[in-house]
Each structure stands twice: as structure tokens, then as C-alpha cells.
Amino acid sequence: MRRSGPLILCLLATTILSESLRADAIWIGAPTAAPMLRDATLRITGIDGDKLRYEFKGRDVTHDLSKVTRLAVDSEPVFTAAEDAFVNDKYDPAVDGYIKVIRATAASKPWLADWASRRLLIAADRTGRFDAAVSAYVARLQFESNPSSVARPAMPDERSTFLDTAAGDVITAMQNPKLADAQRIALLKFLVEVQRARRDTKAADAAADKLDEILAKDPTNPEASRAIARRKLLGAQAALDKKDWRTVQNEIESNRALFAEPLQQADALYMLAEAKYQLAATATGREAQERGFRDAALAFMRVVANFKDAPDRPRVTQSLLRVAQIHEQLGDAPAARRLYDQLAAAYPDDPMASPARQSSERLKQAASSTRPS
């Protein structure tokens, strides 16, 4: 019986210690010192803007988030371990822990994923891990009121396998039906960069198309005009593919003012010239056909004049080849051959150089076969 007192005290002490260890905790100040609060009645309940919200002894309390330096959550041992690693500068295990937390709690405890994503941004920077930076970026976009304020991670070398992982993470995040348009826009912009870094032009274009669809919905968005212009060009290209020359002409001419960027302007002028050329080819009567061909040649030369000195010379060699073909169709073989030769000599490595050389050689052989012997 005399031992019951110490035994009861021992059990009581063990119980108190156990409850203390299990309690949630909040640190203000040095994160490796004693917490500001650690109590069995403490329960962290959320993040509201710049405030941490928690219950303490039956009361709802908030604290400035910027002053909180560490958290511990009784029911989240992985999170608590990640916090411990983070404040002790062990960033690799912290990264792994925070990524697990974000994936496990984004839906059930969004405030915990919110905090973990803030920490992960810092830990990813410390470790230089692109996969961690992507996880943090994708998560942060879903918590920030202004997603465009979240800096996109810098792209790694194109051979990095993390680029494949990044593309998958963004595509998965895009499936969330609760995303706002601003969040989708930010994710798609990042996805376009990732796909281009992977050298996957088709996937990058597909992401850009989806981006433009969203941007075009809001005419007040500064990027909306570029998106609308791109959609109009895609419509004109679809009509061109269907050989609907009149629609191509109408789409370009009625939306001319939208095409402000050089590449858009080059595409628009080229498609307009191609529509004129094809309409001339199907015109009735020799006079109408010749007039149409000359009009088309002038349209193609506008492309050459405006963009021959632009980066990558958009549509320039295609336009020169068409002008040479028009001269040939108008019966001026010498002028056509000179243009073919000029094109091949000026741009020997361009894809249009090969058909130009072949056409020049064909005209040369035709001329030699008709000369009197």
C-alpha cells in the first residue's frame, strides 16, 4: 500500500508527459526553443489570409502568420517531423515530408497543405530540387488569391527526367474542378514552359490553345487580345486546311486590327496571300486569273518585305517560293527561274530550298529541250 502513492504519481506524471507530447504546438520566435503554446486543449484549425486560426481552452484565437516560425500537429506525425527537419536545416528530409503532406492533405486539411507548400518553396530552393519546386508551385497556386504573384520555377536542363514529372503534376492539378480561371491560366503558362523545355512542340501548342481559350473569355485581361487573335488565326488555318478560301480571306481581313504581334502578322498576311492565290487559280477567264495571280504575288511580297529581317523570317521562304510559282504560271519562266535560284542561294538550309532547286532545274531542262539545235 505504501507503494501506491509513488505509483500513482508516476502514472500521473507519465499521463501528463504523454498529453504534453501529443498536444499541438505553436512557435513564435526561435523555432528550436520552447513553443509559445503547447497544450492538450490547443487545436490548430486553419489559415485565413495572413492569420493562423486555432482553438485554445474552448476559445477561437488568431495569430499573425508572419510571426509563426514552427508548428506541430498531434494527428500529423509526418508534418511534425518535416517541421523538425526544416528548422534544423535538414532540407532533404523536410522536402520529402512536405511533399507527402501536400499530397495527403490538400483535400482533407487544405490549411496544412497551405503551410507545407510555403515551407516547401523555401526547402526546394535550399536543395535545388526542381521536383520539389514544382510541387510547391502547383500547391501555392491553389492557395494564393493572386496566382500570378507566385514565381514559376526555373527550368532545368532539357534532359532532366523531372520535366516529365512536372508535366504530369500540372496535368493532374488541372483536373481539379474547383480551380478558378486565374489558377488555370497560371498552371497552363507553366505547362507551356515545361513542354517547350521537353522539346514537345505538339504538347506545348495544345497547352497554349487551352490557355488562349480561357484568356479569350475575359476581354478585360491584358492578354485577352493576343488570345483572341490566336483563336482567329486558328479559325483561318482550319478554313485553309478545308480549302475554304473565301472564309480565310474574310477571317483575316475582318480581324486585321487584332494581329499585333509580328508572328501573328506574318501568319495572317501569308494565309491571306495563299487564299488570294488559290482563288486566282480557280478564277474563270484568263484575264481574271492573271489579275488574281498578280494580286496574290503582291500579297506574298508584303510578307517578304515586312519579315525578311525578322527573327526566323516567318513565312518568308514559303512566300518567295509562291511568287516564283506565280511567275511560272503567268508564263514568265526566266523570272521564275531567277527567283528559284535566289531562294536556293539565299537560304540553302531552308526546307523551301530543295523544291526551289528542283523547279529551277526543271525549267532549265525545259528551256534546253526547246532550243533549236
Secondary structure by P-SEA (a helix, b strand, c coil): ccaaaaaaaaaaaaaaaaaaaaccccccccccccccccccccccccccccbbbbbcccbbbbccccccccccccccaaaaaaaaaaaacccaaaaaaaaaaaaacccccaaaaaaaaaaaaaaaaaaccaaaaaaaaaaaaaccccccccccccccccccaaaaaaaaaaaaaaacccccaaaaaaaaaaaaaaaaaacaaaaaaaaaaaaaaaaaacccccaaaaaaaaaaaaaaaaaaaacaaaaaaaaaaaaccccccaaaaaaaaaaaaaaaaaaaaacccaaaaaaaaaaaaaaaaaaaaaccccccccaaaaaaaaaaaaaaaacaaaaaaaaaaaaaaacccccaaaaaaaaaaaaaaaaaaaccc
